[in-house]
Amino acid sequence: MFTVINQNTSYSVEKAEEMLTVNGRQIVWDLKWVSDRKIHFIYQNRSIEAELLDFEKETKTVQIRIGNKVASLQLKDQNDLILEKLGMNMSSSAVLKEIKAPMPGLILELKVKAGDEVKKGDVVLILEAMKMENIIKAPGDGIVKLVKVALKDSVEKNQVLIQF
């Protein structure tokens, strides 16, 4: 069992072979891997494609594209949930050092400048990638030391955008 968090909503997920249970409700799907980062599945007679865009191992955050929408999901396994209950979650002790570009794109908006204080989840910039606007949020609390990009800059995947 694990938990998936999407936009501050938690979902309890259990997987067994072809069956997936989300919040106690069984979901039946037909799933086929197209490549190592893309899957095609049929759910409720709808054909859906999903692509893994990024996986941040440290924060256990996955960025996926389903159709034309991009979503960031945070994953928590049983160990994470136990540590959280005990008040020992690892994310609270992590020091925010930098934010990197999750994908190549163009800087559309900068929401912070050097000296600004940010809290986890605050929007720091908007990155356009493949004609879609991606909101980049602070993964933790910190004070911006340096913004390494400017408006309309093109960036590459994993390029450092902001340092704390």
Secondary structure, DSSP 8 states (H G I E B T S, - for coil): -EEEEETTEEEEEEEETTEEEETTEEEE-EEEESSSSEEEEEETTEEEEEEEEEEETTTTEEEEEETTEEEEEEEEEHHHHHHHHTT--GGGT----EEE-SSSEEEEEE---TT-EE-TT-EEEEEEETTEEEEEE-SS-EE--EE---TT-EE-TT-EEEE-
